[in-house]
Amino acid sequence: MDHQMRAVAMMDSHSSAQPDFLIDVRVPRPEPGPRDLLVEISAVSVNPVDTKIRLRAGKQATPKILGFAAAGTVVEIGSAVSGFAPGDRVFYAGSNQRQGTNAQFHLVDERLVGPAPHNLSAQDAAALPLVSLTAWESLFDRLGVKQSDSGTLLVLGGSGGVPSAVIQLARALTGLTVVATASRPESATWVRTLGAHEVIDHSRELSGQISDVDFVFSSWTTGREVELASVMNPQSALVLIDDPVDPNPGAFKAKSIAVHWESMFTRSAFGTADMAEQGRILSRVSDMVDRGQYSALTGTGLQGLNAATLMEGHRLVEQGHTTGKIVVGF
């Protein structure tokens, strides 16, 4: 057996303007711990968190492998694994405390893993786990949305990966009226296809386009706090996944608006008692896909486990104009 594997890694935090900000490496093939699956990776998606970690991680003593959301096949299991077996097709987003998925093989705790949808290719499956988990936790864990709720949900930047997942989950599993924002014709078409009841333009003032909002999902909050509060109902709720510059939480005080942050890595990073909930969520998402209740979110497809391809993916993410997910097939 070859105990080395190919991977794409970083050695320092470099701008995407630098020609070799990611490099091709060969590293030891990892060995599974008791709760681990060793997965042969078939495809990954490139997410904003990949670029953020690349820019913040700094100089590395050894190659740091990025990448989270992935689809692949289990090739080996740890001694305490009970839910999976070699040969199983899986998808997951993993942990930001371990080496990433931009590699031939990857270790992941079985509690974070779901069975890949039968009806999707590996590339389309890889587009789903990170954004689906973030969207699910945002709606149901942070905002506390219930299936019986019938108010209005505003989804900012609707054509992005996580907002696209939020739209679909809200339509399939709740009675909310979903209003998504978009500023380009292709983005507006995308969110309507996913099920948004209405589309408004986030390049204009929201207050002239919508009011009486009960729930807000935001991936683009900087400078919008006062504007958002003006269109939200008293005692409504906001969840955000971005990192606002000079945030203004006081804008939400007068209406007693609840403000929540969501990070899908919280459960895995802190080993929470409910960490296995992520595996259960992914199993539910997989079932929804196979039942036709949830669609693939692939926007741009790339090919090849190499630095050139992954660097292109990072650059596309940083441009911020993509519709749907950027996926790399290996």
C-alpha positions in Angstrom: 0.0 0.0 0.0 1.2 3.5 -0.8 1.5 5.3 2.5 1.7 8.7 0.8 -1.1 10.7 -0.8 -1.5 13.8 -3.0 -2.9 17.0 -1.5 -3.1 20.7 -2.1 -1.9 22.8 0.8 -0.8 26.3 2.0 2.5 27.2 3.8 1.7 30.8 4.5 -1.1 33.4 4.2 -0.8 34.8 0.8 -3.1 36.9 -1.4 -4.8 35.2 -4.3 -2.8 37.6 -6.5 0.3 35.6 -5.8 0.9 32.8 -8.3 1.6 30.0 -5.8 -0.6 30.8 -2.8 -1.5 27.0 -2.8 0.9 24.2 -3.6 0.9 20.6 -4.6 2.3 18.3 -1.9 2.7 14.6 -1.0 2.0 13.8 2.7 1.4 10.7 4.7 -1.9 9.0 4.3 -3.7 9.4 7.6 -4.7 6.5 9.9 -8.2 6.5 11.4 -8.8 6.9 15.1 -11.6 5.0 17.0 -14.5 7.1 15.7 -13.0 8.1 12.4 -13.8 7.2 8.8 -11.0 7.3 6.2 -12.7 8.6 3.1 -11.3 8.6 -0.5 -12.4 12.0 -1.7 -14.2 12.3 -5.0 -15.2 16.0 -5.0 -15.1 19.1 -2.8 -16.7 22.4 -2.8 -14.8 25.7 -2.3 -16.3 27.9 0.4 -15.7 31.4 1.8 -14.3 29.8 4.9 -11.5 28.2 2.9 -10.3 31.7 1.8 -10.8 33.2 5.2 -8.7 30.5 6.9 -6.0 30.8 4.2 -5.7 34.5 4.8 -5.7 34.2 8.6 -3.7 31.1 9.3 -0.2 32.6 8.8 3.1 30.8 8.3 2.9 27.0 8.7 5.7 24.6 9.9 4.1 21.8 7.9 1.7 21.8 5.0 -1.8 22.9 6.0 -4.5 21.3 3.9 -7.7 23.4 3.4 -11.1 22.2 2.3 -14.2 21.1 4.2 -17.4 20.1 2.3 -16.7 16.8 0.5 -18.2 13.7 -1.0 -16.4 10.4 -1.3 -16.3 6.7 -0.4 -15.4 5.1 2.9 -12.3 3.0 2.6 -11.4 2.2 6.2 -13.1 2.7 9.6 -11.9 3.1 13.2 -12.4 0.5 15.9 -15.4 2.2 17.5 -17.3 3.1 14.3 -20.8 1.7 14.2 -22.7 3.7 11.5 -20.7 3.2 8.4 -18.7 0.5 6.5 -16.1 0.5 3.8 -17.7 1.1 0.4 -20.4 3.6 1.7 -20.8 6.8 -0.2 -20.8 9.7 2.2 -20.9 13.5 2.3 -20.0 15.9 5.1 -18.4 19.2 6.1 -16.1 18.0 8.8 -14.2 20.0 11.4 -12.0 23.1 11.2 -9.7 21.6 13.8 -8.3 18.9 11.5 -6.6 18.7 8.1 -8.9 19.5 5.2 -10.5 17.6 2.3 -8.3 18.9 -0.5 -6.5 15.6 -0.6 -6.8 12.0 -1.9 -7.9 10.7 1.5 -9.4 12.4 4.6 -10.3 11.6 8.2 -13.6 12.6 9.6 -15.5 11.7 12.8 -18.5 9.5 11.9 -20.8 11.7 13.9 -20.4 14.5 11.4 -21.2 12.4 8.3 -24.3 11.5 6.3 -25.0 9.0 3.5 -24.6 10.8 0.2 -27.8 11.2 -1.9 -28.4 8.4 -4.3 -29.6 10.7 -7.0 -26.6 13.1 -7.2 -23.1 12.8 -8.6 -20.2 13.2 -6.2 -19.7 16.8 -7.5 -23.3 17.8 -6.8 -23.2 16.0 -3.4 -20.1 17.9 -2.4 -21.8 21.2 -2.9 -24.4 20.5 -0.2 -23.1 19.6 3.3 -21.5 22.8 4.6 -24.2 25.1 3.3 -27.0 22.8 4.2 -25.8 22.4 7.8 -25.3 26.2 8.1 -28.7 26.8 6.7 -30.4 24.2 8.9 -28.8 25.3 12.1 -29.6 29.0 11.2 -33.3 28.3 10.7 -34.1 25.7 13.3 -31.4 26.0 16.0 -30.7 29.8 16.0 -33.9 31.4 14.8 -36.0 28.6 16.3 -38.3 28.5 13.2 -41.1 25.9 13.5 -42.9 24.1 10.7 -46.2 25.9 11.8 -44.6 29.4 11.5 -46.3 31.5 8.8 -44.5 34.8 9.0 -42.0 36.4 6.6 -38.4 35.3 6.2 -36.0 37.7 4.5 -32.9 36.1 2.9 -30.1 38.6 2.1 -27.9 37.8 -0.9 -30.2 34.9 -1.9 -28.1 33.4 -4.7 -25.1 32.6 -2.5 -24.5 29.0 -1.3 -25.9 29.2 2.2 -28.8 31.5 1.3 -29.7 29.2 -1.5 -30.0 26.4 1.0 -32.0 28.5 3.4 -34.5 29.2 0.7 -35.0 25.6 -0.1 -35.3 24.4 3.5 -37.7 27.1 4.4 -39.9 26.3 1.4 -39.8 22.5 2.0 -40.1 22.4 5.8 -42.0 25.6 7.0 -44.9 27.7 6.1 -42.9 30.9 5.9 -43.2 33.4 3.1 -39.6 33.6 1.7 -38.4 36.9 0.3 -34.9 36.7 -1.2 -32.7 39.6 -2.3 -30.8 39.8 -5.6 -29.3 42.5 -7.7 -28.6 40.8 -11.0 -31.2 39.2 -13.4 -29.4 35.8 -13.3 -29.4 35.9 -9.5 -33.1 36.7 -9.4 -33.8 33.8 -11.7 -31.8 31.5 -9.6 -33.6 32.3 -6.3 -37.0 32.1 -8.0 -36.1 28.6 -9.3 -35.2 27.6 -5.7 -38.6 28.6 -4.5 -38.4 32.2 -3.3 -42.0 33.7 -3.2 -40.7 37.2 -3.9 -37.4 38.8 -5.0 -36.3 42.3 -4.0 -33.1 44.3 -4.9 -30.5 44.6 -2.2 -28.7 47.3 -4.1 -31.6 49.6 -3.2 -33.0 50.6 0.2 -34.9 47.7 1.6 -37.4 49.9 3.5 -39.2 50.8 0.3 -39.5 47.2 -0.8 -40.5 45.2 2.3 -41.8 45.5 5.8 -43.1 43.4 8.7 -40.3 40.9 8.5 -40.3 38.2 11.2 -37.0 36.4 10.5 -33.9 37.5 8.7 -31.0 35.4 7.4 -27.9 37.6 6.6 -24.6 36.7 5.0 -23.9 40.4 4.3 -24.6 42.5 7.4 -22.0 45.3 7.5 -23.6 48.7 7.5 -27.1 47.3 7.2 -28.1 47.0 10.9 -30.3 50.2 11.0 -31.8 49.3 7.6 -32.6 45.8 8.7 -34.1 46.9 12.0 -36.4 49.3 10.2 -38.1 46.5 8.2 -38.2 44.0 11.0 -41.1 43.5 13.4 -40.8 44.0 17.1 -39.5 40.8 18.9 -38.4 39.3 15.6 -35.1 37.5 15.0 -31.9 37.9 12.9 -29.2 35.3 12.3 -26.0 36.2 10.6 -23.0 34.2 9.3 -20.7 36.9 8.3 -18.2 39.1 10.3 -19.6 42.6 10.2 -17.2 45.5 10.2 -17.9 47.8 13.2 -21.2 46.0 14.0 -24.0 48.0 15.5 -26.1 45.6 17.6 -27.7 48.6 19.3 -29.8 49.1 16.2 -31.9 46.1 17.2 -32.5 47.2 20.9 -35.7 49.3 20.5 -37.6 46.5 18.9 -36.1 43.8 21.2 -34.9 41.9 18.1 -32.9 38.8 18.9 -29.6 38.6 17.2 -27.9 35.2 16.7 -24.6 34.2 15.1 -24.2 30.8 13.4 -21.1 28.8 12.8 -21.5 25.2 11.7 -18.1 24.3 13.1 -19.2 25.0 16.7 -20.4 21.5 17.4 -17.2 19.8 16.0 -14.7 22.4 17.4 -16.0 22.1 20.9 -17.1 18.5 20.9 -20.6 19.4 22.0 -22.8 16.7 23.5 -25.1 17.0 20.4 -22.3 16.8 17.8 -24.0 13.8 16.1 -26.9 16.1 15.2 -24.9 17.1 12.2 -24.9 13.6 10.9 -28.6 13.4 11.5 -29.2 16.7 9.6 -27.2 15.4 6.6 -29.1 12.2 6.6 -32.4 14.2 6.5 -31.0 16.4 3.7 -29.9 13.4 1.7 -33.4 11.9 2.0 -34.9 15.2 0.9 -32.7 15.2 -2.2 -33.7 11.7 -3.1 -37.4 12.6 -2.6 -37.1 15.6 -4.9 -37.6 18.2 -2.1 -34.1 19.7 -2.3 -32.0 20.5 -5.3 -28.2 20.5 -6.1 -26.6 23.9 -5.6 -23.7 23.5 -8.0 -23.0 26.7 -9.9 -19.5 26.3 -11.3 -17.7 23.0 -11.9 -13.9 22.6 -11.9 -11.8 19.4 -12.3 -8.6 18.2 -10.8 -6.9 17.7 -7.4 -4.1 20.2 -8.0 -3.1 23.6 -6.8 -4.0 25.4 -10.1 -7.6 24.2 -9.9 -8.0 24.9 -6.2 -6.5 28.4 -6.7 -9.0 29.1 -9.4 -11.8 28.1 -7.0 -10.4 30.4 -4.3 -10.2 33.3 -6.7 -13.8 32.8 -7.9 -15.0 32.7 -4.3 -13.2 35.9 -3.5 -14.7 37.7 -6.4 -18.1 37.2 -4.8 -20.2 37.1 -8.0 -20.9 33.4 -8.3 -24.3 31.9 -8.3 -24.5 28.6 -6.4 -21.5 26.6 -5.3 -18.0 26.2 -6.8 -17.3 22.4 -6.9 -14.1 20.6 -7.8 -14.2 17.0 -8.9 -11.1 14.8 -8.3 
